[in-house]
């Protein structure tokens, strides 16, 4: 676990840095931007997850534009150019995940390819910074374990949001198998966090093609 402030692109200063590269998570930090933030276009080698804690975020992801407020969660694939801005300032969690077999979020990024943004309950999201800060303060193995637990809570919020969205679409079309497959995929990922996960493995388990 790194114990140093994180100075990211465009002068962003993280409140803390949690790093567990052996678990496929090279960076977790909480960032605050005050006022207008002229973020430039850039990309990352890792899979990035952004979770808005307060304020507003404008995200330009490969030419697609999104408006996020508290509870907004975005997954940015590796190598995709993006731009992050804010009109009035914002606080957000910035998580980076490697794209290898041991990274569960990287597998989810493949599974939900084509959908980049979800909206989780703001109250649920608001509790996460305290958990990550407590993990950082604990340090060592206990801190890493606590941080990974908080990561899974964040991923679960994203999955619940995706499930709600699919349920609404299924109800409208009177077609429910997609929601059932999503629940099966969620359970499979949760039960196999310690195993190599690929899109093919998940797709095979729920009985659908990789696409």
Secondary structure in CASP SS format (residue, H / E / C, confidence):
PFRMAT SS
TARGET T0000
AUTHOR 0000-0000-0000
METHOD secondary structure of the structure
MODEL  1
X C 1.00
X C 1.00
X C 1.00
X C 1.00
X C 1.00
X C 1.00
X E 1.00
X C 1.00
X H 1.00
X H 1.00
X H 1.00
X C 1.00
X E 1.00
X E 1.00
X C 1.00
X C 1.00
X C 1.00
X E 1.00
X E 1.00
X E 1.00
X H 1.00
X H 1.00
X H 1.00
X C 1.00
X E 1.00
X E 1.00
X E 1.00
X E 1.00
X E 1.00
X E 1.00
X E 1.00
X E 1.00
X E 1.00
X E 1.00
X C 1.00
X C 1.00
X C 1.00
X C 1.00
X C 1.00
X C 1.00
X C 1.00
X E 1.00
X C 1.00
X C 1.00
X C 1.00
X C 1.00
X E 1.00
X E 1.00
X E 1.00
X E 1.00
X E 1.00
X E 1.00
X E 1.00
X E 1.00
X E 1.00
X C 1.00
X E 1.00
X E 1.00
X E 1.00
X E 1.00
X E 1.00
X C 1.00
X C 1.00
X E 1.00
X E 1.00
X E 1.00
X E 1.00
X E 1.00
X C 1.00
X C 1.00
X C 1.00
X E 1.00
X E 1.00
X E 1.00
X E 1.00
X E 1.00
X C 1.00
X C 1.00
X C 1.00
X C 1.00
X C 1.00
X E 1.00
X E 1.00
X E 1.00
X E 1.00
X C 1.00
X C 1.00
X C 1.00
X E 1.00
X E 1.00
X E 1.00
X E 1.00
X E 1.00
X E 1.00
X E 1.00
X E 1.00
X E 1.00
X C 1.00
X C 1.00
X C 1.00
X C 1.00
X C 1.00
X C 1.00
X H 1.00
X H 1.00
X H 1.00
X H 1.00
X H 1.00
X H 1.00
X H 1.00
X H 1.00
X C 1.00
X C 1.00
X C 1.00
X C 1.00
X C 1.00
X E 1.00
X E 1.00
X E 1.00
X C 1.00
X C 1.00
X H 1.00
X H 1.00
X H 1.00
X H 1.00
X H 1.00
X C 1.00
X H 1.00
X H 1.00
X H 1.00
X H 1.00
X H 1.00
X H 1.00
X H 1.00
X H 1.00
X H 1.00
X H 1.00
X H 1.00
X C 1.00
X H 1.00
X H 1.00
X H 1.00
X H 1.00
X H 1.00
X H 1.00
X H 1.00
X H 1.00
X H 1.00
X H 1.00
X H 1.00
X H 1.00
X H 1.00
X H 1.00
X H 1.00
X H 1.00
X H 1.00
X H 1.00
X H 1.00
X H 1.00
X H 1.00
X H 1.00
X H 1.00
X H 1.00
X H 1.00
X H 1.00
X H 1.00
X H 1.00
X H 1.00
X H 1.00
X H 1.00
X H 1.00
X H 1.00
X H 1.00
X C 1.00
X C 1.00
X C 1.00
X H 1.00
X H 1.00
X H 1.00
X H 1.00
X H 1.00
X H 1.00
X H 1.00
X H 1.00
X H 1.00
X H 1.00
X H 1.00
X H 1.00
X H 1.00
X H 1.00
X H 1.00
X C 1.00
X C 1.00
X C 1.00
X C 1.00
X C 1.00
X C 1.00
X C 1.00
X H 1.00
X H 1.00
X H 1.00
X H 1.00
X H 1.00
X H 1.00
X H 1.00
X H 1.00
X C 1.00
X C 1.00
X C 1.00
X C 1.00
X C 1.00
END
